[in-house]
Amino acid sequence: MIRSRVDSARRFFPDTAATSRRSARLAQAATAIALGLTLSCSTALAQTPAKGSPEHIKAVTSAVDGASIKANTATSNDWPTIGLDYAETRFSKLNKINADNVKQLGLVWSYPLESSRGVEATPVVVDGIMYQTASWSVVHAIDARTGKRIWTFDPKIDREKGYRGCCDVVNRGVALWKGKVYFGAYDGRLFALDAATGKVVWEKDTIVSKEHSYTITGAPRVFNGKVVIGNGGAEFGVRGYVTAYDAETGNQAWRWFTVPGDPSKPFEDESMAAAAKTWDPAGKYWINGGGGTAWDTITFDPDLNLVYIGTGNGAPWNQKVRSPAGGDNLYLSSIVALNADTGKYAWHYQETPGDHWDYTATQPMILADITLDGAPRKVILHAPKNGFFFVIDRTNGKFISAKNFVDVNWATGYDANGRPIEVKEARGEEAYDSIPGPAGAHNWHPMSFNPQTGLVYLPAQGIPINLTPEKAFKHNAVEPGKFASATGWNLGFLMNATPPKNPAFGRLLAWDPVKQKEAWRVEHVAPWNGGTLTTAGNLVFQGTADGRFVAYNATTGEKLWESPTGTGVVAAASTYMIDDQQYVSIAVGWGGVLGQWIRVTELSSPGTVYTFALGGKTPLPAFTKYQTEGLLKGVKYDPKDIPEGTAIYVAACAACHSVPGVDNGGNIRNLGYVAPETITNLKDIVFNGPFRDRGMPDFTGKLKEEDIPKLQAFIQGTADAIRPK
């Protein structure tokens, strides 16, 4: 009995010594497991670089290639290319910020771009690492988690050469590919930078002739291991082309000219020989280059392996000077498809045959798959300067439809073959209010396409300009009365010699590309508003000329939210995810061709990147008020000098400073609102003056000393004429 109880007790109360030994072994095992886990975690942490560190930047940017860009299209977590995806839809699938909660958006951080000229680039972001360009082609790498600078790179543009571009010293952004950042500098150089450090990997001069005023303002695109870039400069008399470079080495892979060269020399390929048949050699178009510069849009379809180039206007604008017998003047104002590997011509569609009005086709295009007449079609959606919205087949370039999205007066429509039905007077010999004007019904400001609503969100505008054909055109002649001729413009027209009568406007259009009709619109106070971003949250974001960043309902156009920006906005926004939170970023900085002349706000804050998220509480930075000395007075002049001074001013000054006192000045000062001492000492400014480091040209050899009193008379005389009595 006693033994039985003892055995029972042992079952419930085991031997303490044995238990202690087992407990010790278990403790040792647990310690070993814990230590192993600790060591394993420590090793893992050591292998995971801190966010924003050089190692992290190298890792995430090195992963950017064609496969990752296509994969990101399914999530939109990053914004790895300038248009978000290869189709450049600027449609983000993110919806954490949406029409229901967008009112809760607040500023998270702002970043100073340290610029006073135009900012046109969309922020490119990969895992919280942002790349943004500012004026004068300066590149900024920013930690989007904190808004802190990682590095900057300044290509050191010769700022006295700022006049070599038509439309401000701007840059529209970068491309990322396998650990490198690519961008084009204003002076025509193409750079590859190390994405983590900003150090130069390689640098190439893209310019074929230093005798001409070529520039780069557009963003490069990278695909199939090639970097593709075009150039600007048609107003100055250049021949357009696009070039592909090896992304690793910078070696040239291929080059395609957009217009034919001198017909006395061998043509580069069959496409140039075919194009030459559409030009009249009597105009000696090759002396003035012919134009056709591909200064902005470049889009890629990886499935078709085609790269689509939007080409520019003729040089000079006036076709009767450039090609007196007429002709289509291929490949001006066209969409051209090239083989992405070889650059070989595949097909083209010309939106404005025989361009006569600066109707470029360089505006951003969007690749979309839509249903037309019950069948799926692979299309290009395009709204160029000429005022018509185009839908064309991107597999073969066949015309599908075109409908004007603003009022136009140069054509009544397009026929079934895709040719415009022109109004005879539009090519006449008399002064003509060109509608749209050369600034375009839509310029470079990006549009976006939302497949959920089926709508394209388009910054549309009207900027009045009257064109009077020149009676006797001379290439590169500095002639009083010829707009910007003292800085190299060759138009073949006098601009606004007769005042235009059509009104200015700016609006955001929601356009249905299937129905070819407007769905809704928002009227803005002025033209030259920013590009658009649309999202799966049923939102459209756009910045405005009057200094606001606004969110609209993508279906109805209802304004849902806005934030002041301290200056006019011309660029488009991007959106992305960081650590499971959605952000929206916009780079602001008033500028571009119209932004040089006028402004729509009394603020002129420097270029800035603003980043917003739900619940953001950071205060906006202090804004800068536009400084003016008031309407000019007190400069002595002889009234009889005003007529000659007017013509000289048009040739040398109007392209940057606009009309004294009439316009209020943009990012370049209006000379009707400067200190009297500035105009009194005009000679010391015009000839080898102190503002060359801000982009002011030296007019030595282009103007004479006896021109200065005449300029002073026009500037002060105009201010006196408009002064309230």
VENDA-V354907 format. One record per residue. N is the residue number from 0. RES is the residue in one small letter. SS is DSSP state (a for helix, b for strand, c for the rest). PHI is phi in radians with two decimals (* if undefined). OMEGA is omega in radians with two decimals (none if undefined). Layout:
{{N:RES:SS:PHI:OMEGA} {N:RES:SS:PHI:OMEGA}}
This chain:
{{0:m:c:*:-3.13} {1:i:a:-1.09:3.14} {2:r:a:-1.06:3.13} {3:s:a:-1.04:3.13} {4:r:a:-1.18:3.12} {5:v:a:-1.10:3.13} {6:d:a:-1.08:3.11} {7:s:a:-1.12:-3.14} {8:a:a:-1.10:-3.13} {9:r:a:-1.13:3.10} {10:r:a:-1.11:-3.12} {11:f:a:-1.59:-3.12} {12:f:c:-2.23:-3.07} {13:p:c:-1.07:3.13} {14:d:c:-1.03:-3.03} {15:t:a:-1.14:-3.14} {16:a:a:-1.14:3.12} {17:a:a:-1.09:3.13} {18:t:a:-1.08:3.13} {19:s:a:-1.08:-3.14} {20:r:a:-1.15:3.13} {21:r:a:-1.15:3.13} {22:s:a:-1.10:3.13} {23:a:a:-1.12:3.13} {24:r:a:-1.14:3.11} {25:l:a:-1.11:3.14} {26:a:a:-1.12:3.12} {27:q:a:-1.09:3.13} {28:a:a:-1.12:3.14} {29:a:a:-1.10:3.13} {30:t:a:-1.11:3.14} {31:a:a:-1.09:3.13} {32:i:a:-1.11:-3.14} {33:a:a:-1.08:3.13} {34:l:a:-1.10:3.12} {35:g:a:-1.11:3.12} {36:l:a:-1.12:3.14} {37:t:a:-1.10:3.13} {38:l:a:-1.10:3.14} {39:s:a:-1.10:3.13} {40:c:a:-1.13:-3.14} {41:s:a:-1.10:3.11} {42:t:a:-1.11:3.13} {43:a:a:-1.10:3.13} {44:l:a:-1.10:3.14} {45:a:a:-1.15:-3.12} {46:q:a:-1.51:3.14} {47:t:c:-1.79:-3.08} {48:p:c:-1.19:3.11} {49:a:c:-1.12:3.13} {50:k:c:-1.03:-3.14} {51:g:c:1.55:3.10} {52:s:c:-1.33:3.10} {53:p:a:-0.96:-3.14} {54:e:a:-1.15:3.11} {55:h:a:-1.14:-3.13} {56:i:a:-1.08:3.13} {57:k:a:-1.06:-3.10} {58:a:a:-1.14:-3.03} {59:v:a:-1.34:3.12} {60:t:a:-1.39:3.09} {61:s:a:-1.17:-3.14} {62:a:c:-1.44:-3.11} {63:v:c:-1.41:3.04} {64:d:c:-2.67:-3.09} {65:g:a:-1.05:-3.13} {66:a:a:-1.15:-3.11} {67:s:a:-1.22:3.10} {68:i:a:-1.14:3.09} {69:k:a:-1.16:3.13} {70:a:a:-1.15:-3.14} {71:n:a:-1.15:3.11} {72:t:c:-1.03:-3.13} {73:a:c:-1.31:-3.05} {74:t:c:-2.05:-3.02} {75:s:c:1.07:-3.14} {76:n:c:-1.13:3.09} {77:d:c:-1.94:3.01} {78:w:b:-2.19:-2.91} {79:p:c:-1.48:3.11} {80:t:c:-2.29:-2.99} {81:i:c:-1.08:3.13} {82:g:c:-1.85:-3.12} {83:l:c:1.43:-3.08} {84:d:c:-2.37:3.14} {85:y:c:-1.09:3.13} {86:a:c:-1.31:-3.13} {87:e:c:0.98:3.12} {88:t:c:-1.31:-3.01} {89:r:c:0.94:3.03} {90:f:b:-1.86:3.12} {91:s:b:-1.67:3.10} {92:k:c:-1.39:3.11} {93:l:c:-1.22:-3.13} {94:n:c:-2.46:3.07} {95:k:c:-1.13:2.93} {96:i:c:-1.65:-3.03} {97:n:c:-2.52:-3.07} {98:a:c:-1.10:-3.13} {99:d:c:-1.43:-3.04} {100:n:c:-2.08:-3.04} {101:v:a:-1.06:3.10} {102:k:a:-1.10:-3.13} {103:q:a:-1.53:3.13} {104:l:b:-1.09:3.06} {105:g:b:-2.55:-3.11} {106:l:b:-1.21:3.06} {107:v:b:-1.75:3.06} {108:w:b:-2.76:3.00} {109:s:b:-2.28:-3.06} {110:y:b:-2.30:-3.12} {111:p:b:-1.40:3.10} {112:l:c:-1.54:3.06} {113:e:c:0.98:-3.12} {114:s:c:-2.36:3.12} {115:s:c:-2.11:3.12} {116:r:c:-1.90:-2.98} {117:g:c:-1.15:3.06} {118:v:c:-2.11:-2.99} {119:e:c:-2.12:-3.01} {120:a:c:-1.60:3.00} {121:t:c:-1.50:3.11} {122:p:c:-1.10:3.03} {123:v:b:-1.74:-2.99} {124:v:b:-2.40:3.04} {125:v:b:-2.32:-3.13} {126:d:c:0.80:3.04} {127:g:c:1.42:3.08} {128:i:b:-1.86:-3.04} {129:m:b:-1.89:3.04} {130:y:b:-2.16:-3.03} {131:q:b:-2.46:3.03} {132:t:b:-1.82:3.10} {133:a:c:-2.10:3.11} {134:s:a:-1.09:-3.06} {135:w:a:1.04:3.02} {136:s:a:1.13:3.10} {137:v:c:-1.41:-3.10} {138:v:b:-1.82:3.10} {139:h:b:-2.09:2.95} {140:a:b:-1.82:-2.98} {141:i:b:-2.24:3.00} {142:d:b:-1.39:-3.06} {143:a:c:-1.26:3.04} {144:r:c:-1.30:-3.04} {145:t:c:-2.13:-3.03} {146:g:c:1.37:-3.11} {147:k:b:-1.65:3.12} {148:r:b:-1.22:2.99} {149:i:b:-1.73:3.02} {150:w:b:-2.82:2.98} {151:t:b:-2.30:3.07} {152:f:b:-2.34:3.12} {153:d:c:-1.96:-3.12} {154:p:c:-1.33:3.05} {155:k:c:1.04:3.07} {156:i:c:-1.15:3.01} {157:d:c:-1.24:-2.96} {158:r:a:-1.25:3.05} {159:e:a:-1.17:-3.13} {160:k:a:-1.61:3.13} {161:g:a:-1.03:-3.11} {162:y:a:-1.19:-3.10} {163:r:a:-1.29:3.04} {164:g:c:-1.97:-3.06} {165:c:c:-1.30:-2.67} {166:c:c:-2.41:3.11} {167:d:c:1.50:-3.06} {168:v:c:-1.59:-2.96} {169:v:c:-1.77:3.05} {170:n:c:-2.60:-3.03} {171:r:c:-1.78:2.92} {172:g:c:2.18:-3.00} {173:v:c:-2.03:2.94} {174:a:b:-2.19:3.09} {175:l:b:-1.97:3.08} {176:w:b:-2.92:3.00} {177:k:c:0.85:3.02} {178:g:c:1.48:3.14} {179:k:b:-2.17:3.04} {180:v:b:-1.95:-3.13} {181:y:b:-1.95:3.05} {182:f:b:-2.71:3.09} {183:g:b:-1.75:3.11} {184:a:c:-1.57:-3.07} {185:y:c:-0.95:-3.09} {186:d:c:-1.49:3.03} {187:g:c:1.76:3.08} {188:r:b:-1.48:3.05} {189:l:b:-1.91:-3.07} {190:f:b:-2.01:2.86} {191:a:b:-2.03:-3.14} {192:l:b:-1.97:2.98} {193:d:b:-1.18:-3.03} {194:a:c:-1.13:-3.10} {195:a:c:-1.51:-3.00} {196:t:c:-2.03:-3.05} {197:g:c:1.40:3.13} {198:k:c:-1.34:-3.13} {199:v:b:-1.24:3.03} {200:v:b:-1.60:2.99} {201:w:b:-2.68:-3.10} {202:e:b:-2.54:-3.14} {203:k:b:-2.29:3.03} {204:d:b:-1.54:-3.06} {205:t:c:-1.57:-2.96} {206:i:c:-1.45:-3.11} {207:v:c:-1.51:-3.12} {208:s:c:-2.62:3.13} {209:k:c:-1.36:3.11} {210:e:c:-1.35:-3.07} {211:h:c:-2.06:-3.07} {212:s:c:-1.57:3.02} {213:y:c:-1.49:3.03} {214:t:b:-2.45:2.88} {215:i:c:-2.24:3.02} {216:t:c:-2.17:-3.08} {217:g:c:-1.47:3.08} {218:a:c:-1.52:3.02} {219:p:c:-1.25:2.99} {220:r:b:-2.13:3.14} {221:v:b:-2.16:3.05} {222:f:b:-2.74:3.13} {223:n:c:0.88:3.11} {224:g:c:1.30:-3.14} {225:k:b:-2.17:3.08} {226:v:b:-1.80:-3.08} {227:v:b:-1.99:-3.12} {228:i:b:-2.52:3.01} {229:g:b:-1.99:-3.08} {230:n:c:-2.30:3.05} {231:g:b:-1.99:3.03} {232:g:c:2.36:-3.04} {233:a:a:-1.05:3.13} {234:e:a:-1.04:-3.05} {235:f:a:-1.63:3.14} {236:g:c:1.69:3.10} {237:v:c:-2.36:3.06} {238:r:b:-1.80:-3.05} {239:g:c:-1.34:3.07} {240:y:b:-2.89:2.98} {241:v:b:-2.19:-3.08} {242:t:b:-2.33:3.04} {243:a:b:-1.93:3.13} {244:y:b:-2.13:3.06} {245:d:b:-1.11:-3.03} {246:a:c:-1.14:-3.11} {247:e:c:-1.47:-2.98} {248:t:c:-1.83:-3.04} {249:g:c:1.45:3.12} {250:n:c:-1.20:-3.13} {251:q:b:-1.17:3.14} {252:a:b:-1.70:3.06} {253:w:b:-2.81:3.07} {254:r:b:-2.50:3.09} {255:w:b:-2.23:3.07} {256:f:b:-1.40:-3.06} {257:t:c:-1.56:3.11} {258:v:c:-2.43:-3.11} {259:p:c:-1.27:3.10} {260:g:c:-1.72:-3.12} {261:d:c:-1.01:-3.08} {262:p:c:-1.20:3.08} {263:s:c:-1.37:3.14} {264:k:c:-1.97:-3.14} {265:p:c:-1.07:3.08} {266:f:c:-1.35:-3.08} {267:e:c:-1.13:-3.12} {268:d:c:-2.83:-3.09} {269:e:a:-1.13:-3.12} {270:s:a:-1.14:3.11} {271:m:a:-1.29:3.09} {272:a:a:-1.10:3.11} {273:a:a:-1.17:-3.13} {274:a:a:-1.13:-3.08} {275:a:a:-1.05:3.12} {276:k:c:-1.20:-3.11} {277:t:c:-1.80:3.11} {278:w:c:-2.08:3.08} {279:d:c:-1.62:-3.11} {280:p:a:-1.14:3.11} {281:a:a:-1.07:3.12} {282:g:a:-1.42:-3.09} {283:k:c:0.79:-3.06} {284:y:c:-1.02:-3.08} {285:w:c:-1.20:3.10} {286:i:c:-1.14:3.10} {287:n:c:-1.60:3.04} {288:g:c:1.54:-3.09} {289:g:b:1.65:3.11} {290:g:b:1.54:3.13} {291:g:c:1.30:-3.06} {292:t:c:-1.09:-3.12} {293:a:c:-1.65:-2.92} {294:w:c:-1.58:3.14} {295:d:c:-2.46:-2.88} {296:t:c:-1.20:3.01} {297:i:b:-2.49:-3.04} {298:t:b:-2.30:-2.98} {299:f:b:-2.29:3.00} {300:d:b:-1.93:-3.08} {301:p:c:-1.16:-3.14} {302:d:c:-1.26:3.11} {303:l:c:-1.61:-3.08} {304:n:c:0.95:3.11} {305:l:b:-2.06:3.01} {306:v:b:-1.91:-3.08} {307:y:b:-1.85:-3.10} {308:i:b:-1.98:2.98} {309:g:b:-1.66:-3.06} {310:t:c:-1.74:-2.96} {311:g:c:-1.75:-3.04} {312:n:c:-1.38:3.09} {313:g:b:-1.37:3.08} {314:a:b:-2.25:-0.08} {315:p:c:-1.27:-3.13} {316:w:c:-1.03:-3.03} {317:n:c:-1.16:-3.09} {318:q:a:-1.15:-3.11} {319:k:a:-1.20:3.00} {320:v:a:-1.51:-3.03} {321:r:a:-1.29:-3.05} {322:s:c:-2.58:-2.93} {323:p:c:-0.96:-3.12} {324:a:c:-1.47:3.12} {325:g:c:1.53:-3.08} {326:g:c:1.75:-3.11} {327:d:c:-1.27:-3.13} {328:n:c:0.96:3.07} {329:l:c:-1.17:0.03} {330:y:c:-1.94:3.09} {331:l:c:-1.05:2.96} {332:s:c:0.83:-3.06} {333:s:b:-2.27:2.83} {334:i:b:-1.76:-3.10} {335:v:b:-2.11:3.09} {336:a:b:-1.77:3.13} {337:l:b:-2.16:3.00} {338:n:b:-1.13:-3.01} {339:a:c:-1.16:-3.10} {340:d:c:-1.50:-3.00} {341:t:c:-2.00:-3.04} {342:g:c:1.33:-3.12} {343:k:c:-1.27:3.12} {344:y:b:-1.01:3.09} {345:a:b:-1.93:3.09} {346:w:b:-2.86:3.05} {347:h:b:-2.55:2.90} {348:y:b:-2.32:-3.10} {349:q:b:-1.69:-3.09} {350:e:c:-1.38:3.12} {351:t:c:-2.30:3.11} {352:p:c:-1.06:3.12} {353:g:c:0.99:-3.08} {354:d:c:-0.74:-3.05} {355:h:c:-2.32:-2.91} {356:w:c:-2.29:-3.02} {357:d:c:1.11:3.12} {358:y:c:-1.60:-3.13} {359:t:c:-1.18:2.99} {360:a:c:-1.94:-3.07} {361:t:c:-1.48:-3.11} {362:q:c:-1.21:-3.05} {363:p:c:-0.97:3.08} {364:m:c:-1.87:-3.13} {365:i:b:-2.19:3.04} {366:l:b:-1.63:-3.09} {367:a:b:-2.53:2.99} {368:d:b:-1.92:-3.09} {369:i:b:-2.27:3.13} {370:t:b:-1.76:3.12} {371:l:b:-2.21:-3.12} {372:d:c:0.93:3.06} {373:g:c:1.40:-3.11} {374:a:b:-2.15:3.10} {375:p:b:-1.25:3.12} {376:r:b:-2.32:2.99} {377:k:b:-1.58:-2.97} {378:v:b:-2.26:2.89} {379:i:b:-1.92:3.04} {380:l:b:-1.81:-3.02} {381:h:b:-2.59:3.09} {382:a:b:-2.25:-3.08} {383:p:c:-1.41:-3.09} {384:k:c:-1.09:-2.94} {385:n:c:-1.27:3.01} {386:g:c:1.67:3.12} {387:f:b:-1.88:3.06} {388:f:b:-1.64:-3.05} {389:f:b:-1.88:2.91} {390:v:b:-2.15:3.13} {391:i:b:-2.27:3.13} {392:d:b:-1.31:-3.06} {393:r:c:-1.46:3.08} {394:t:c:-1.41:-3.04} {395:n:c:-2.47:3.11} {396:g:c:1.40:-3.11} {397:k:c:-1.28:3.11} {398:f:b:-1.18:3.05} {399:i:b:-1.93:-3.14} {400:s:b:-2.82:3.04} {401:a:b:-2.66:3.12} {402:k:b:-2.55:-3.13} {403:n:b:-1.21:3.14} {404:f:c:-1.76:2.95} {405:v:c:-2.39:3.03} {406:d:c:-1.13:3.09} {407:v:c:-2.33:3.10} {408:n:c:-2.27:-3.14} {409:w:c:-1.71:3.14} {410:a:b:-2.64:3.13} {411:t:b:-1.65:3.14} {412:g:b:2.77:3.11} {413:y:b:-2.15:3.13} {414:d:c:-1.44:-3.05} {415:a:c:-1.14:3.12} {416:n:c:-1.57:3.10} {417:g:c:1.46:3.08} {418:r:c:-1.82:-3.14} {419:p:b:-1.22:3.05} {420:i:b:-1.70:-2.94} {421:e:b:-1.39:2.99} {422:v:c:-1.56:-3.01} {423:k:a:-0.98:-3.06} {424:e:a:-1.12:-3.08} {425:a:a:-1.15:3.08} {426:r:a:-1.93:-3.07} {427:g:c:-1.32:-3.09} {428:e:c:-1.67:-3.09} {429:e:c:-1.75:3.07} {430:a:c:-1.01:-3.01} {431:y:b:-2.46:3.00} {432:d:b:-1.32:-3.11} {433:s:b:-1.30:-3.14} {434:i:c:-2.23:-0.06} {435:p:c:-1.15:3.05} {436:g:c:-1.38:-3.13} {437:p:c:-1.03:3.06} {438:a:c:-1.25:2.99} {439:g:c:1.62:2.98} {440:a:c:-1.23:3.02} {441:h:c:-2.61:-3.13} {442:n:c:-1.87:-3.02} {443:w:c:-1.28:-3.04} {444:h:c:-1.03:-2.97} {445:p:c:-1.13:2.97} {446:m:c:-1.81:-3.11} {447:s:b:-2.39:-3.12} {448:f:b:-2.25:-3.14} {449:n:b:-1.86:-3.12} {450:p:c:-1.17:3.11} {451:q:c:-1.27:3.09} {452:t:c:-1.60:-3.08} {453:g:c:1.31:-3.02} {454:l:b:-2.01:2.99} {455:v:b:-1.76:-3.11} {456:y:b:-1.88:-2.81} {457:l:b:-2.16:3.02} {458:p:b:-1.35:-3.11} {459:a:b:-1.82:-3.04} {460:q:b:-2.84:2.96} {461:g:b:-2.40:3.13} {462:i:c:-2.23:-3.00} {463:p:c:-1.14:3.05} {464:i:b:-2.55:3.10} {465:n:b:-1.80:-3.12} {466:l:b:-2.04:3.07} {467:t:b:-2.04:-3.12} {468:p:b:-1.05:3.06} {469:e:c:-1.25:3.13} {470:k:c:-1.34:-3.14} {471:a:c:-2.45:-3.08} {472:f:c:-1.64:3.03} {473:k:c:-2.22:-3.11} {474:h:c:-1.13:3.08} {475:n:c:1.05:3.11} {476:a:c:-1.50:3.06} {477:v:c:-1.52:-3.04} {478:e:c:-2.25:3.08} {479:p:c:-0.96:3.14} {480:g:c:1.62:3.10} {481:k:c:-1.54:-3.02} {482:f:c:-0.96:3.03} {483:a:c:1.02:-3.14} {484:s:a:-1.14:3.13} {485:a:a:-1.28:3.07} {486:t:a:-2.00:2.95} {487:g:c:1.82:3.14} {488:w:c:-1.26:3.08} {489:n:c:-2.32:-3.00} {490:l:c:-1.81:-2.99} {491:g:c:1.38:3.09} {492:f:b:-2.30:2.82} {493:l:b:-1.59:-3.06} {494:m:b:-1.77:3.10} {495:n:c:1.03:2.97} {496:a:c:-1.11:2.93} {497:t:c:-1.85:-3.09} {498:p:c:-1.07:3.11} {499:p:c:-1.24:-3.09} {500:k:c:-1.94:-3.09} {501:n:c:-1.29:-3.02} {502:p:c:-1.40:3.01} {503:a:c:-1.52:3.05} {504:f:b:-2.77:3.00} {505:g:b:-2.48:-3.13} {506:r:b:-2.71:2.97} {507:l:b:-1.74:3.13} {508:l:b:-1.86:2.88} {509:a:b:-1.74:-2.99} {510:w:b:-2.03:3.10} {511:d:b:-1.58:-3.07} {512:p:c:-1.31:3.10} {513:v:c:-1.38:3.12} {514:k:c:-1.39:-3.06} {515:q:c:0.89:3.10} {516:k:b:-2.67:3.13} {517:e:b:-1.28:3.07} {518:a:b:-1.66:3.04} {519:w:b:-2.82:3.12} {520:r:b:-2.53:2.96} {521:v:b:-2.16:3.11} {522:e:b:-1.49:3.08} {523:h:b:-1.78:-3.06} {524:v:c:-1.35:-3.07} {525:a:c:-2.82:2.99} {526:p:c:-1.29:3.04} {527:w:c:1.26:3.06} {528:n:c:-1.64:-2.97} {529:g:c:-1.31:3.06} {530:g:c:-1.25:-3.02} {531:t:b:-2.09:3.01} {532:l:b:-2.28:3.05} {533:t:b:-2.22:-3.02} {534:t:b:-2.39:3.06} {535:a:c:-1.21:3.02} {536:g:c:-1.42:3.14} {537:n:c:1.08:-3.09} {538:l:b:-2.21:2.92} {539:v:b:-2.25:3.08} {540:f:b:-1.91:3.06} {541:q:b:-2.65:2.96} {542:g:b:-1.57:-3.04} {543:t:c:-2.18:3.12} {544:a:c:-1.11:-3.12} {545:d:c:-1.60:2.91} {546:g:c:1.45:3.08} {547:r:b:-2.33:2.97} {548:f:b:-2.00:-2.88} {549:v:b:-2.19:3.00} {550:a:b:-1.97:3.14} {551:y:b:-2.08:2.96} {552:n:b:-1.21:-3.03} {553:a:c:-1.20:-3.12} {554:t:c:-1.48:-2.99} {555:t:c:-1.96:-3.07} {556:g:c:1.50:3.12} {557:e:c:-1.12:3.07} {558:k:b:-1.28:-3.07} {559:l:b:-1.95:-3.04} {560:w:b:-2.89:2.99} {561:e:b:-2.72:3.07} {562:s:b:-2.41:3.03} {563:p:b:-1.20:-3.09} {564:t:c:-2.16:3.07} {565:g:c:1.42:3.10} {566:t:c:-2.92:3.08} {567:g:c:-1.14:-3.09} {568:v:c:-2.00:3.09} {569:v:c:-2.09:-3.10} {570:a:c:-1.41:3.05} {571:a:c:-1.90:-3.10} {572:a:c:-1.56:2.95} {573:s:b:-2.29:3.11} {574:t:b:-2.41:-2.98} {575:y:b:-2.89:3.11} {576:m:b:-1.89:2.95} {577:i:b:-2.35:3.07} {578:d:c:0.86:3.03} {579:d:c:1.23:3.04} {580:q:b:-2.19:3.14} {581:q:b:-1.57:3.12} {582:y:b:-2.17:3.02} {583:v:b:-2.23:-3.13} {584:s:b:-2.18:3.08} {585:i:b:-2.39:3.05} {586:a:b:-1.72:-3.08} {587:v:b:-2.04:-3.14} {588:g:c:2.89:-3.03} {589:w:c:-1.15:3.14} {590:g:c:3.01:-2.95} {591:g:a:1.49:-2.99} {592:v:a:-1.06:3.12} {593:l:a:-1.28:-3.12} {594:g:a:-1.19:3.03} {595:q:c:-1.25:-2.96} {596:w:c:-1.68:-2.98} {597:i:c:-2.30:3.03} {598:r:c:-2.46:-3.09} {599:v:c:-2.13:3.12} {600:t:c:-2.50:3.09} {601:e:c:-1.49:3.12} {602:l:b:-1.79:3.09} {603:s:c:-2.48:-3.14} {604:s:c:-1.10:-3.12} {605:p:c:-1.20:3.11} {606:g:c:-0.96:-3.04} {607:t:b:-2.59:2.93} {608:v:b:-1.74:3.06} {609:y:b:-1.89:3.11} {610:t:b:-2.19:-3.04} {611:f:b:-2.07:3.02} {612:a:b:-2.65:3.09} {613:l:b:-1.08:3.11} {614:g:c:1.43:3.12} {615:g:c:-1.06:-3.04} {616:k:c:-2.17:-3.07} {617:t:c:-1.24:3.10} {618:p:c:-1.16:3.03} {619:l:c:-1.15:3.08} {620:p:c:-1.19:3.10} {621:a:c:-1.15:3.13} {622:f:c:-1.61:-3.11} {623:t:c:-1.86:3.11} {624:k:b:-1.40:3.11} {625:y:c:-1.07:-3.09} {626:q:c:-1.63:3.09} {627:t:c:-2.52:3.11} {628:e:c:-1.54:-3.08} {629:g:c:1.52:-3.09} {630:l:c:-1.06:-3.04} {631:l:c:-0.95:3.04} {632:k:c:-2.67:3.00} {633:g:c:1.68:3.12} {634:v:c:-1.45:-3.10} {635:k:c:-1.31:3.14} {636:y:c:-2.78:3.08} {637:d:c:-1.80:-3.09} {638:p:a:-0.97:-3.12} {639:k:a:-1.18:3.13} {640:d:a:-1.46:-3.03} {641:i:a:-1.09:-3.12} {642:p:a:-1.01:3.11} {643:e:a:-1.15:3.12} {644:g:a:-1.10:3.10} {645:t:a:-1.07:-3.11} {646:a:a:-1.13:3.12} {647:i:a:-1.16:3.14} {648:y:a:-1.08:3.12} {649:v:a:-1.05:-3.10} {650:a:a:-1.29:-2.96} {651:a:a:-2.00:-2.89} {652:c:c:-2.10:-2.95} {653:a:a:-1.10:-3.08} {654:a:a:-1.09:3.13} {655:c:a:-1.91:-2.99} {656:h:a:-1.80:-3.12} {657:s:c:1.00:-3.02} {658:v:c:-1.58:-3.07} {659:p:c:-1.00:3.05} {660:g:c:1.36:-3.13} {661:v:c:-1.38:2.96} {662:d:c:-1.51:-3.00} {663:n:c:-1.69:3.14} {664:g:c:1.61:3.09} {665:g:c:-1.88:3.09} {666:n:c:-1.42:2.95} {667:i:c:-2.03:-3.01} {668:r:c:-1.11:2.97} {669:n:c:-1.37:-3.01} {670:l:a:-1.29:3.01} {671:g:a:-1.45:-3.09} {672:y:a:-2.28:3.09} {673:v:c:-2.00:3.13} {674:a:c:-1.16:3.13} {675:p:a:-0.95:-3.12} {676:e:a:-1.07:-3.14} {677:t:a:-1.09:-3.12} {678:i:a:-1.36:3.08} {679:t:a:-1.04:-3.12} {680:n:c:-1.72:-3.01} {681:l:a:-1.03:-3.13} {682:k:a:-1.02:-3.10} {683:d:a:-1.28:3.09} {684:i:a:-1.67:-3.08} {685:v:a:-1.25:-3.10} {686:f:c:-1.85:3.08} {687:n:c:0.91:-2.98} {688:g:c:-1.50:-3.00} {689:p:c:-1.41:-3.04} {690:f:c:-1.78:-3.13} {691:r:a:-1.13:3.13} {692:d:a:-1.28:3.05} {693:r:a:-1.83:3.12} {694:g:c:1.88:3.13} {695:m:c:-1.27:3.12} {696:p:c:-1.29:3.01} {697:d:c:-1.61:-3.07} {698:f:c:-1.60:3.06} {699:t:b:-1.03:-3.12} {700:g:c:1.53:3.13} {701:k:c:-1.89:3.03} {702:l:b:-2.10:3.11} {703:k:c:-1.99:3.14} {704:e:a:-1.04:-3.14} {705:e:a:-1.22:3.07} {706:d:a:-1.34:-3.01} {707:i:a:-1.12:3.11} {708:p:a:-1.04:3.13} {709:k:a:-1.24:3.05} {710:l:a:-1.10:3.12} {711:q:a:-1.05:3.14} {712:a:a:-1.13:3.14} {713:f:a:-1.13:-3.07} {714:i:a:-1.12:-3.12} {715:q:a:-1.25:3.13} {716:g:a:-1.11:3.11} {717:t:a:-1.17:3.10} {718:a:a:-1.06:3.12} {719:d:a:-1.13:-3.08} {720:a:a:-1.19:-3.10} {721:i:a:-1.72:-3.10} {722:r:c:-1.14:3.11} {723:p:c:-1.01:-3.12} {724:k:c:-1.34:none}}
